Amino acid sequence: MHRTLTRTSLFAIVLLAGSPAIAQPAPAAQPAAHQGQPDHQDRPAAKAREMAAKAIAFLRTKQDKSGGWGVNPKGPTFPAITGLVLQGMLLDDTLQPTDPALLAGEKFLLDKQQPDGGIYDKVLQNYNTAISLAALAEIKNPDAPTKAAIEKAQKFLLGLQFSEATGDRTPGDDASTPVTKDDPFYGGFGYGHHSRPDLSNTAFAIEALRVSGVPESDPAFQRALVFLQRCQMLDKAPDGSPVNDMDYAKGSTQGGFIYATGPSGDSKSIGQSNAGEMMESLDGPAGASVRFTLKAGPDGKPMKLSRDEVFKRIRASIDATTDLGHGFVPTTLFVLMGPTGNGKDANEFEARANASPERLSEVVRAAMGDVIAGEVEAATLEHASGLVRHRAYGSMTYAGLKSYLYAGLTPNDPRVLAAVDWLGHHYTLTENPGLGTDGQYYGYVMFAKALHARGLPTLPVTTPQGVEQRRWADDLVNQLATLQNDDGSFRPVDNRWLESDPVLITAYSLVALEHAMRGQ
């Protein structure tokens, strides 16, 4: 919630080369290059090829004797890491299909296939199977055993989708319980049998099914569209057609995506965003915003409070300071939560009221001083009132856009255009918009695949000077070049979601580079 959104450059969508093709729109007329932008001959394709070669050389040194990458001798191992490495290497035209590293990696994935068809090691069945299946789909001229493995993995994934057909496919707890279209979980995929669905896992599954040959006409894609729409913060499209039917999106015009329809089976319909909340449809008098973080509790872990607790504290502080000597007393108060895992409490908050930044800061410190860590962050607002809504953010909007296109929507569909518009207003490659460095490399992969799938080499980006057409692939290559080490690996910028692991983030970067080269 407290991240600063910049507008520099980040975005991409991918059509996996060598896989069953997704229909692409006819190329649009080439926009005129903006001032200072390199022409076609100067674009960093050669740089991207050199970076990819260095990344592959590094990854070769990290391959386990079993043929996999990221192998944990104590278990469990995530085949998805091997799948990501193989995706990048198989997409590279300089490697021969008989390359020993490729053959050993492919065998590793096949050896991890379980009797139920999933490719996993005890945990995270959907996540590992989907990424592994997408890698196997890149093998050119696969032999009969590989084709059979692909078909078994497809059937396994289809059985994990929340739907009315689930119970007839794969046994397993939550995801095997049939649900109807009015259920918020309908059409989604989670980490495995027990997990509630989320957009990240749904995006991996949709891509894997599509690129491995499941036809666009399969009902799984139509079901997935229901879940995707419920993750898009868009009440209605610009043409008035309904998009998201959930209460948490009522009145929202963001167009970007959030993580899930709910954090758990007990809270299916409250929505969930890793980027916290924001205010939409701003109105009313001017005011201020004060942001703050709670300190650690006695156990050393970040303290968490509910929105109601914070609201009551600040409201009581306002009501207790009514003498005019303290200045104007706010009559309007809103409290927004930062990232929350359960939708009930958080460690970060924002208070908004019709008061000066100084006055609101004073009130907040009086109310929360015993639990606040560090200083508060105050800002002036043109309007203090509005709708409290989940904040859409970068990596999930890339994932949502990619999934829309893989599920069969055209680039001119209003839902797609709304996502593209969000990206154009939050365009940056120096962070994961809305999350800072959290999931930054994962964001690069989703960005590259999404824009590649969109099929156009430029993205309209809103700047203070107007709209400019950015060559997103060039921007991505140039940004990744600032992060690559001399040995070909990539530099960690955060440790969340395993992104301190050089093998994982180098695999992410390699996949992103390969899609960028195809999108230039």
N, C-alpha and C positions, 0 to 999 in steps of 0.2 A: 504493500500500500504506500510505502514511503519512497518508492523508487522514482527517480527523475527520468522522464521519457525524453530522449533526444531524437532528432530527425536527421540521421546521417545516412545509413544504408544497411538494410537487411531484408531478405525475402527470397523464396524460391519454391518451385513445384516440379516434380520429376516424372517423366515417363521412362520406365526402366528399359534401356536398350537391350535388344536381344530377347525380350519377353513378348507375350501376346500383346499386340498394340492396343492402346486406348485411342479412340478416335480423337484426332486433334483438329482444332479449327483451322480454316485456311489462314495462312500468314497474313497479318494485317499490314497495311502500308507502313513502311519504315518511317518512324518519326524523325524529324530533323535532329541531329545531335545538338545537345545544349552546349553553350559556350564552355570551352575548356575540356570537353569530353573527347577522348581519343577516338579516331575513326576506326574502321574495321581492321585495317592492317596493324594498328597499334594496340588492339585489345589484348588482354593478357592471357591468350590461349597458350602460348609457349610457356609462360610462367606457370600456368596451371598444370601443364604436362610435366614440367620439371618438379613441381611440388608433389604431384602424385607419385612420381617415380621415387622420390626420396621417402615418402610415407610408406610405400610398399617395401622399400629396402629395410626400413626400420621394423616393420611388422614381420618381415621374414625372420628377423633375429629373435622375435618373441614367440614364435610358434613352438608349442609343446611337442614332445616326442610322440604324443598320442595323435597329433595332427590338429589339435584345437588351439584356441587362444583363450587366455584368461581362465585356464584350467585350475580348479581348486582341488588339490590332492586330498583335502579333508572333506570335500563335498559340502553342499551340492555345487555343481558347475552350471554356469549359464551358457547353453549352446548359442544363445542370441549374440554373445560377443563374437564367437566364431562366425556366425551368420553375417554380422555387420562387416567383419574383415573380408569375408568372401564376396559379399555384395560389391564392395569397392574394387577388389582385385578382378573379379569376373567382368566388371564393367570396363576395365582397362584393356583397350585393344592391343596393347603391346605384349600382353601375356598370352602364351599358347595354352590351349585347353589341357595339354599334357604336362603343364608345369607341375613339378612334384609337390609344391606347396599347396596348389589348388586341389590336386587329387587327394592329398592327405586330409585337407580340411573338409572336403566333400564327404570322404569316408567317415570322418569324425561325426558329422551331422547325421549321416545314415545310421551309424552305430548307436546314436542317442535316441533313435525312434522307438517309442514304446509300443506294446501290443495294441493300445487303443488308437495308434496313429499319430499321437502327439510327439513332438521332438523336444524333450525336456528332461531334467534330472530332478525329479521329486516336486519341484515348486514352479510357480509362475508358468503354468502350462500354455496359456494363450500367448503371452509375451514372447517366450522362447520359440514356440512353434511358428508363430507368424513371421518373425524375423528370419528364422531358419528356412521356412518355406519360400520366402521371397528370394533368399540366396540361391536355393536349389533351382528356382525358376530361371535363373540367369545362366545355368549351364547350357552350353551349346551342344545340341545333338545328344541329349541324355540317354543312357542305356535303359534297358527294360526295368532293372531293379530301382533305378532312380525315378523313373516314371511312376512306378507302383508306389514308391514312398511319397511322391508328391500327391497322388490321389488319396492316399490314406491320411495325409496331413490336412488336405482340403476338407475331407469328411469330418475329421476331428474338430477343426476350427468351426465349421458350420454348426456343429453340435453345441458349441459354447455360446452361441448367440442367444440372448434373451428374446424369446418369441413364443408364439402359440405352438410351434412345431418342435421346440427344444426337447420335450419329454420323449419324443419318438426317436431321438438321435443318440446322444451320448449320456450315459448315467453320470450323476454327480451333483448333488446338493442344489445350491441356489440356481445355478444356470440350467439345471435340468427341469426346474419347475416351470411349466408353461405359464406365460404371461400374455395378456391381451394388449392391444394397441394403446389403451388408456393408462397402462402402467408406465410410470416415468422411465423405467429401465428398458422398456421395449426397444429392440433393435440394436442394443449396445453389446459390447464385449468387455470383460474385466480381465484381471491378471490370470485367472484360472477358474476352476469350478466354484470356489467359495466367494469369489470377489464380486462386488457390485461393479457395474460397468463404468468406464470412464472414456473420455475422448481419445487419450493417447493409445490405449490398447485397442480401441475400436478402429483407429486410424491404421495401426499396424495390421490388423486382421483384414480390413477392407483391401488394403494394398496387396497383401499376400495372396488373397483369393483372386483378385483381378489379374495380377501379373502372372500368376501360375496357371491361368486359363479358364477360371470359372466365368461363364458368359455373363455379360452385363444384364441379361434378362433374368438371372437367378433371383428369386424372391428375397434372398438375403440382403441384396443391395437396396431394395425398396424398403425393407424393414430398417436397415441402417440409416436411411435418410430421415426416418422419424426421430431417431435418437440424435442425429447430427443437428437437426433443426432445434431440438430442445437444449442443445449446448450453445447455440448461436444467440447472442444477446440482441435479438431483433424481434420485436413484437409483430411488426408488419413490414413488408417490403415497400419500397417507394411507390409501387403501383397499387398499394392497398391490400395486397394478398396476405393472408395470415402466414406467419412463419413459426414462431415459438409460442406454444399454447400454455406454457407454464406461468404461474402467477409471478415468479421471480423475474420474468422478462416483460411483464406488462408495462407498456409505455416506453420500453427501451428502444433506442435507435442506434446503439453502438455499431452493430454489424460484425464485431469480433466474437471470439468464442471463449467459453470457460471450460473448466476441467470435467465437470460432471453434473448430472441432474440432482445429485444428492450424495452426501458422504457415506451413507450406510442404508441398509434395508429398513431401518427405523426412521430414517429421514430422507426418503427418496425424492421428495419434491421441493426441497428448499434451495437447490443449486449449490455449486461449490466452485470457488475460484482460488487458485494459489496466489492470486494478486490482490486479494481482499475486495473492498467495496469502493464505490465512487458515487458521485452525485450526478444525476442526469436531469434534463428538463429544468434547468436553473431558472429561478424567478425570485421575486420579492426584493427587499432592500439589500443594500450592501452589507458586508460583514467581514468575518475573519474565520480562518481555519487554524487550528492548533493540533499538531501531531505529536504523539509521544509513545514511548516504548516502556513496558513494565520491566522492573528489575527481576533478578533471579530470586526464587523462593528459597526456603531453608534447605531444600534438597539439592540446590545448585542448578535446578532446571528453570527455564524462563517461566515466570509467573503468568497465569492466565485468568482473566475475568470475563464475565458475560457482558453483553452490551447493556443489559438492564442495570447491572451493578454500576457500571461506569456512568450511565445516564443519571441514575439516582444520586450518585455522589456529586456530579457537577451541577445538577439541578438544585440540590440542597445548598451548595456553595453559592449559587446565584441568589437563591431566596434569602440567604443569610446576610447578604451584603447589599442592602437596599438604600443606604444613605447616599445622598448625592455627592458626598465628598469622594466617593470611590469612582465617580464617573457613571456613564450610562450602563444600566443593568440590562442584559439581554433578555428579550421576551421569547425568542425562538432558539431552540437547541436541537441539533442532530448529532448523533454519535454513529460513526462508521467503524466497522471492524476491519482489521488487517487480515492477512492470510489465516485461515482457520481450518483445522483438519476435521472438525465435527460440526461446524456451523453454529456452535453454541458459545464458544469462548475463544479469546485470542490474546496475543501478547502485545499487539500494536493497535492503536486507535487513532481516530481523528475526530475532534469536536468542531462543529461549525455553528456559528451563532451570529445574530445581527449586532455585533459589537466591534470595537477596534481590536487589532491584534494584541495590543498591550493589555487591554481590559480582559479579553478572553484568556490570555496567558495567565494573568493573575488569578482568575477564577479557577482555571484548571490546576494550577500549582497548589492552590489552597485545598482543592478537593482531592487531588491525587498525589500530592507531594510525598507521601509516605511509601508509595509503590512505584514512582516513576524513576527510570534509570536515565541519568544524564539530563540534558536540557530539552525543553520543548521546542518545536519548530513552528513558528507562526507565519501566516501570510494573509494579505488582504484579498478579499473576494468581491467581485462585482455584484454577485447575488449569493445570498447565504442559504436559500431554501431550494428544494428540488426533490427528486426521487432518489432514494438510496437503492443502489443496484450493484450486483456483482460486477467487478471490473474484468473486461476481456483483456487477454494478454497475447504476446507474440507467438510463442511456440504452439499454443493451442489454436490460434487463428490460422497459422500455417497448416497445422494438422487438419483442421476443419475444412479449409479450402481444398487441400489435396484430396481429402476423402470425398467431398462433393463431386469433384471431377472424376475420380476413380469409380464412383457409384453411378456415373452416367449423366450428371448435370452438364449443361453446355456452359462455355465461358460467359455467355450473355444472360444466363439465368439470374433473376434479381437477387437470389440468395448468394450467388457467387460474386456478383458485382458489389454487394454490400460488404463482403469480406475483403475484396480487393480495395474498396474505398477505405476501410479501416487500416489496411496495411499502408496505404499511401499517406495516411495521416500519422502513422507511428513508425515510419521507416527508419531503421537504424540497424547496423551490423555490429556496433560496439557493445551491445547488450541484448538481452532477451527482453523486449519491450514489456514493461510492467513488472518484471522480476529481476532486473539488473543482471548480474552474472549467473544467477541460478539457471541451470539448464541451457547455458549459452550454446554449447556445441550441439546438443540435441536440437536446439532451435535452428542451427545452420542446416542440418539434414532436412528437417521439415520444410524450411524456407526454400531450399534448392529444389526439392521434389515437387513442391506445390507450384512454383513458378514455371518449372520445366513443363509440368502437366498442362498449365494454362496455355502454353504454346506461343508466347510472345516474348521477344528479347528485351522489351522495356516495360517498366512499371510507372504509371503516373503517380508522382509523389508531390504532395502539397508542401510548399515552402512559404516563408513570409513574402517572397517575391511572386508567388503564383504557383502554377503546376508545371513541373518539369518531368521529362521522361528520363528515368534512370535505367542504365544498363545493369540490371540487378546482378547478373552473373559476373561482370567485371568487378563490381563493388564487392561481391562475396570473395572472389579470388584475392583481391587486394587486401581485404581484411584478414583472411586466413594467412596470407603471407607475413603479416605482422606477428603471428602467433606460432609459426613453425620454427622449431629448433634446428640447429645445424645437423643433427643426426637424423632428421626427418620426422621426429615425433612432434607433437604439439604441446604447447605450454598450458598447464591447468590454470584456470582463472577462478575456480570455485571448487568446493568439494561436495556440493550437494548432488544427489542422484548419481554417485560414483564418478563424477567428472574430475576427480583427482587422479584417476587411473589413465596413464598415458596411452595404453593400448586402446582403451575404449574411445577416448577423444580423438586419437589418431584415426581410428576406423571411421568415426563420425565424419571427420574432416575429409577423408579420402572419398567417402560416398558423396559428400556435398560437392567436392571438386569435380568428380566425374559427371554429376548432373549439371553443374555449372558449365562445363565444357560443351555439353549437348544443348544448353540453352542460350549460348552466345549467338 
